[in-house]
Amino acid sequence: PNRMSQKSQTLSVPRGNRALVRLGVRRERVDSDVGLALHDLPAGVHASPALLPSDRFWIPMIVEATADAPQQGSLAGVTATGQIDGDELTGGFEQIVDLVAESADRLFTGVRVDRLPVAVTAPVPFSIEMIEPTIPLPRDGSLMVRIDVNREPGFSEPIRVEFPFLPPWVVGESFVVIPADRDHVWYQLEARPEAAIRDWPFVAVARVDTLTATGDTTALNGREVASQLVGLSVQDAPMSGAMDVIAAEQGTVLEVVCRFQRSGELPESMQVELEGLPNRIVATAATIGQAESEVKFSLELADDA
């Protein structure tokens, strides 16, 4: 992701932990899905194969090292498999490593490699787990996802969690911090109405938050671990609503009606709120059942609204 740098040119997998692999596919006259697989990995390291959809350049892959994996490295191979007119074809791995930059964002000298260096490194005193969502992310809606951190005894530093791969038209904060005195954090995803209805892989990466750490974290600076891959399903919202244009005078109370349409399964009871109201205008929340088709709000406007 950072040009003219060595970031992500190699892969370090802490013992007993996971790491994220960022692999992109360059297609020429190929519009099929592409399967990605790593081979010749160090002992004790394994990676699950991934399937890259035809309309995506990259998806996350996870490489995991066992707790007893020896600290050693290898030059791993990458195989990409696709199809043209029903015939299977195979592609390899190629990476241009920038060594010396020139002016105007040009490359003075570099090296072209056909292997990915992968190394098993010393363990880190924490790992993260993402709790897989049991319900879909609705278009034009939001979903809270929980991330747990597992700290080894004696390690109590804050953890910065980032989300490097969000599906198109799905947005969220670039990172969240798990404080030193907590073992989990909630992350909110929001899907725009343009989000495609499909299943996506979702992953988080974590490292020590050096900005708020209180201890000496020099040995952990730059060391990153990943969660497991979980499934994120984007679906149509099970419920949508519409309101008429609202106009009211200062110092009055207005009844506002919102009418609903259903397209999926709903809980027995739901709380409905009006958000984004102007200053000095309030509306109490309402509760509706799964069979109701409208909700009424009482909108109170102050004299100086």
N, C-alpha and C positions, 0 to 999 in steps of 0.2 A: 503493500500500500504506500510505502514511502520511496519515491524514486531517488536514485543516487545514494542509496544506503544499502547496508547489508541486512536490514531487518527482513525476516522471513525467508532469507536465502538458504538458511539451514534450519533444521528442526531439532529442538532439545526437548526430550521427554523425561521428566523427573521420575525416578523409581516409584512404583506404586501409584502413579498418577496418570493424567491424560494431558494431551496437547492438541491444539488445533492446527490443521493443515489447510493452507490456502492454495488451492490448485485451480488454475484457470484453463479453459479449453479454447484453443483457436481453431476455428472451422474454416475449411475451404471446400466449397461445393458439397458440404455435408449438412443436412438439416435434421438429422435424427437425434434422439437421445444418445448420450455418450456415457458408457460405464467407465469408472476409474478404479484402478486397483494398484496397491503398492506391493512390491516384492523385494526380496533380499534385505529385509529389515534386520536389525540387530537381534540377538537372542533375547527372548522374553518380551518382544515387542510385537504387537499385532494391530492391524488396521482393518476395519470393516470396509468392504467395497462400497462405492457410492454411484448413484445414477444421476447424471446431470441432465435436466430437461433441455429440450431443443432450443428454448428461448432464453436460456441463462448462460452467462459466461463462467460463473463459478458458484459452487456450493461448499459448505464446510464439510470436512472430513475429520474424524477423530482417530488419533493414534494413542495407544495405551501401553504402558510398561508395567510388568508385574513387579511385586515388591522385592523379589529376589533376582530381578534382571541384572546381569553384570553391567558395570559402567564401561561401556564401549560403544563404538560407532560403526557405521557402515555406509557405503554409497548405495542407496536404495534406488530401485528402478520404478518407473511409473508406466503403466499400460493404459491406454485409452482405446475403447472399443465402440464402434458405431456401425452404421449401415448406409449403403447407397443402393437403391433399387433392389432391396432384399438381400444384397450380398454384404457379408460382414467384412469390415476392414479394421485394422489395428494401427494406432498411432503411438508414438513414444513421447519422451520428455525432452524439453529443450529450454534452457534458461540462460539469458545473457546477464552476467554479473558485472555491474558497473565497477570499474576500478579507479579510473581517473576521469573526472568530469572536465568538459571544455566550456567555453562561454556559450551563452544563448541556449542553455539546456541541452547541449550536444554532448556526446560521449567521445572522449579522447582515446581511451583504451579500455577494453573489457575482455572477458573470457566467456566463451560459449561452452556450457556443460550439459551433459545428458544424464546425470545422476543427481539425486537429492541427498545431501549429507544428513543423516539421522544419527543422533547420539543419545544414549541413556545417561542421564546426569544424576547428581546426588539428590536425594529426596528433599522436598520442601515440607514445612510443618503444617500445611493446611491443604484441603481439597474442597471442591464445591460440587453440589448436586442440584440439579434443577428438577422440581416436581412437575411431572408431565400434566398439562391441562387435561381435565376430563370433559370439558365442554369446548365448543368451537369459539373462535374469535368472530363476532358478528361484524359484517360490513356496516360502516357508519356507527360502530360501537367500540367498546373497550373490553379488556380482559386483564385480570391481575394474575401474574405468574410468580410463584415463590421460588427463591434460591436459598439453599442452606449452605452454610460453611461448617466444615469439620476441622477443628483446630486440635493439634496435639497438645497434651498437657504442658503447661508452662508458656505456651505461645498465645499472646493476647493482643494482637495488633489489628487495626482496621483493615478491611479488605475492599479493594476497588474492583467492581464487577462491570465489565463492558459487554456489549452485544454487537459483534462485528457483522452479523448477517441478519438483516431484517427483510422480509419479503417486500416486493414493490407495493407502494401505497400503504404500508404498515409503518407506523412511526412510534417512537418512544424516546426517552432520555438517552443520551449517549452513554451514560454510566450511572451507577448507584454505588454507594459506600455502605458496607456492613460495619457498623461501629464495633469497637473492641469488646463491648459488653453485650453484644447480641449475636445470635447464631443463625439469623436468617434475615432476608429483606424481601419486600414485595416490589415487583416491577410491573408497571402498567403499559400495556400495548394498546394502540388505537389503530383501527382500520378505516381508511377513507372509503367513501362509496365506490371509488374506482378499483379497489382491491379485487384481484381475481379470486374466484371460488376454487380453491384447490388445497392440497396438503403440502406443507413446507417443513424442512428441517429447521430446528431452532437450537441455538447453543449460546453459552455464556463463557467468557474467559475472565480470569481473575488474577490479581497480583496485589502485593502489599501496597496500601495507600501511603506512600512516603510523605505526603503533605500533612497528614494528621497522625502519623505514627509517633510514639513516644520513646520507643527503644531504638537500639542500633539495628537497622535493617539493611546494612551495606551488603551483606552476603545474599540478600534476597532481591536486590534492586534489578529490575528487568526480567525477573524469572516469572513466567506465566504458566498457569494451568487452565484446563478447560473442564467444563461440565460434560456430561454425556449428551448425545443428541436426543432431543425429544421431538415429537410430532406436534406441529401447529396447524390446525385446520381452520381455514377462513371460509365462512359460510354466510349465506344471507341472514340478516337479522330476523329472529322469530317474531318480531313485533315492530311496527312503524306507526308513527302518528302524524297528524296534521292539525294545524290551527289556522283560523282566519286571521286577517290583519287586526291588530289590537290597537285601539285608540281610546284614551281616557283623559279626563280633566284632572288637574291637581286637586288634592284633598278629597278624592272620591274613592269608592270601592267598586271594583268591576269584576264580574264573573267571567272567567275564561274557560272555554271548553276545548278539550283536545280529544279527537276521535282516533281510534286505533284500528289497524288492520293486522291480522295474524297470519303468519306463514309457517309456524313451527310450534314445537312443544314449549309450554310455559309453566312456571311454578304456580302453586295455588294462590300465592299472595305476592304482590309487588309494590314497592314504594316508588312514587312518581314525584319528581321535583322539577320546578322551573329554574333554569340556570341562565346566567348572563343578563339578569335584570339590571336596568339603570339604577343609579344611586337613589336612595330613599324611596325605593319601591320594593315591597316584600310580598311573598306569597307562601302560604304554609304548604308543607308537603301533604300528599294524599296517598291513600292505600287503595289498591284495586285488586280484584280477583281475576282469575284467568278467563272467566266468561264475560267480563264486562267489556263494552265496546267504546266507552268514553270516560273521561275524568274531568271534574270541574275544580278549578282553582279560584280562590278569592284573592284578587290582586288589590293591595292597599297602597294608594299613592299619597305620600305626605304633601302638606300644603306647599312645600318648597321643592317638590320633586322636579 
